[in-house]
Amino acid sequence: MKRASGIFAALLVAGLTGFGCAHQAGDGWVTLIDGEKGLENFDRVGDVNWRPEGGAIVGDKGKGGHLVSKKTYTDFQLYVEFWADRTTNSGIFMRCADRNKITDKSCYEANIFDMREDQTYATGGIVHRGAVRQPAPRAGGKWNVYEITVKGSEIVVKLNGEQTSSIRDTALPSGPITLQFGNRPPKQEPGGAIKWRKVRIKEL
């Protein structure tokens, strides 16, 4: 009886471990940030004070900058858990043409900026390319999940389980991904903190 109970317990633990964990090692997913771990997977551009703190990688001071993946990617799925202040200006940049000169025109950017003056490309949108559904969702003051698929000419962005933007575009075929902390235009006022708790990528 004890043996049977032990087997049942082991199966139950295995089942619970697998439930809801679609991004674990062994199914093609690679973890870039896991809580306070992962800064070594990125190069830094800019003067942001990136640091491990409170179970996440945090940036909240500096004139702006990026964590730039050391690897270049072409087709991939991206899973990101982030916390943003209501004044945060941030984003996830993809297929960047130049890893040292990162802009929202030389990369595809899934935006995190609730207070963007032009709400067409606010949080959930792909800046300059894919309008976000209106009214634009709000990410400020809570943990959120971005799920992004980049395959060939198609990019699909989901925020908290809802598709918010999609495009077909061939301008940028490959490049690193980056995680941004930025000040707020037009006066370049300091933006609120951005926190990255999970960043996982699966090449397609």
Secondary structure as UniProt FT lines:
FT   HELIX           2..18
FT   TURN            19..20
FT   TURN            22..23
FT   TURN            25..28
FT   STRAND          29..34
FT   TURN            35..36
FT   HELIX           39..41
FT   STRAND          42..46
FT   STRAND          51..53
FT   TURN            54..55
FT   STRAND          56..59
FT   STRAND          64..69
FT   STRAND          76..84
FT   TURN            86..87
FT   STRAND          89..94
FT   TURN            99..100
FT   TURN            104..106
FT   STRAND          108..112
FT   TURN            114..115
FT   HELIX           119..121
FT   TURN            123..124
FT   TURN            127..129
FT   STRAND          142..151
FT   TURN            152..153
FT   STRAND          154..159
FT   TURN            160..161
FT   STRAND          162..168
FT   STRAND          178..182
FT   TURN            185..188
FT   STRAND          194..203
//
